[in-house]
Amino acid sequence: MKTLIRIALATACLNAATSASAQDAAFTNRATELKDKAAFEALVIIPLPADTPVKVLARSSGWTRVEVNGKTGWVRVFHLRFPATVEAGSSSSSGGFLGGLTSSMGFGGKPKQDGTKLATVGIRGLSEEDMKNASPNPEALRKMQSYRIDKASAERFAKDGKLVTASVEYTDDSSAPAAPSRSKR
């Protein structure tokens, strides 16, 4: 049994490494900036127009380290489009022994066979300590407000991107247990 578990873990690691290296290309989905650090206030190396091809080198929180035109820097992950997203029902979905093993343990299972593409990004939220230690940054607020657009522009963007309206039911989380604090004690 231990040998079977070791083989399953080795196969899972190999699959993860293979899929990570397969997704090394991306494109900017809007005009953005290549920065020298993974931070809003970092120096701009070069501006990047929309649809610029980049080579993904690393990911860190909401930033992606990329190489473009011989220069290396950081771009916001939300400013990138990854053509190698997982397609439901494709050969890259989990299947075979590991797919059966994970679904029998309550993890995953087969995705819906509707041709939908799936891509996710995880960014951690703010802890209670982060909120207590926060300080106002008027310049960052002005910069954020400069990205504001009017309703007509937002509707045009949605129409051009073929976005559709989706209703999301309200969930009352008041009965849910409080999330554990991330502060170091």
Number of C-alpha atoms within 10 A of each C-alpha: 6 7 8 9 10 11 12 15 13 12 14 13 12 12 13 12 11 11 14 11 11 10 16 16 18 19 18 22 16 15 12 18 19 24 22 18 16 20 13 12 10 12 14 15 15 14 11 17 14 14 14 16 19 22 17 22 16 13 15 12 12 17 21 22 22 22 19 15 9 5 11 18 21 26 28 21 18 13 18 23 18 17 13 15 13 19 17 18 17 12 9 12 14 19 15 8 10 15 16 16 15 14 14 11 10 9 10 13 17 13 14 9 10 9 12 11 13 10 11 6 8 7 10 7 7 10 14 12 12 12 9 8 8 8 8 7 8 9 9 12 10 10 10 10 10 9 7 10 9 7 9 9 11 12 12 11 12 13 11 9 9 8 10 8 6 6 6 6 6 6 6 7 8 7 6 7 7 8 7 8 11 11 9 5 4
